[in-house]
Amino acid sequence: MKLNCNVIKDLLPLYADQICSEESRGLVEEHLAECQDCTVLLRRMKNEEVENSLETETVDVLHRQAAFFKRKSAVIGAAIAGVFMIPVLVCLIVNLATGAALDWFFIVLTSLLTASSLSIVPLMIPDHKVLWTLGTFTASLLLLFGVICIYTHGTWFFLVSATVLFGLSVCFLPFAVYAQPLKEMLGQYKGLTVMVVDTFLYFLMMFVIGAYVKVPVFWHLAPKISFPCLILVWFVFLLIRYVNCNGFLKAGICTMLIGVYGFFANYLVNRWIGVERSIPAFHPFVWNVETVDGNIRWLALIGCCAAGIVLMVRGIVGGTREK
Ligand SMILES: [Zn+2]
């Protein structure tokens, strides 16, 4: 009995997997002996199968590897935690034995908590490592400041905490927003979130500094010094992130703007807060103690403007060429 190719094609997967009946196998083999097309099809089917099984095996190996490292990290984390417990216990005993209140013991405890947040937490927490590490580090650091502040009867807790929070946020928030689940939650607002949080923490820090130094003139000076900087930073951010134009053009505008800002900001802010300050003179051929500051500022201004113009021209020329 001659079977046509379509029937054989239906049977081939079963034949390749060796799960068809004895009769079907006989028919398929009989057909394959005469049909080149179906033989090629079978060969291709078998190759695909090998590829698929290789892929599954690779994924399997990777999973096993990941599980192995997870177990290993947990063991190392637990060992470090055990080592950290030794000084805690020793300090507790000594602190109690010397009859003192449990004061400096808490300093040791919170210091070790801070160390743990950077060593044990990333090893032992299975998911969202980055956020957990940064979160517990920040919290334990603030706790450490609090304990030391109480121990030394200081009044600087809020001052130090607000300043450190701002610094940590500037350094680490740009990385934290790329860690899950923040990355998914924030979507396309990652950059904006970083800017808003940093700006808020900046104002918080300035407010706390103002409240701490208790000098009335601070409230008059701080905004006038802060706003020009913040406006520049926000302008650069909005330009780079949201304006849809050539990257060279953006880079050129930013370079030029920063150069101009660096040159005039000091002068303008000083004028604004009522300090007389003149724009420095440029003596490119006279370099001494009096001229060096002005000369460097002028060279920086000229350099930034030149680099900015080159980048902008490149952007405009490149942009029209692309069109
Ligand atoms: Zn055939």
Residues whose N, C-alpha, C, O or C-beta is under 5 A from the ligand:
A	BS01	ZN	C5 C35 C38
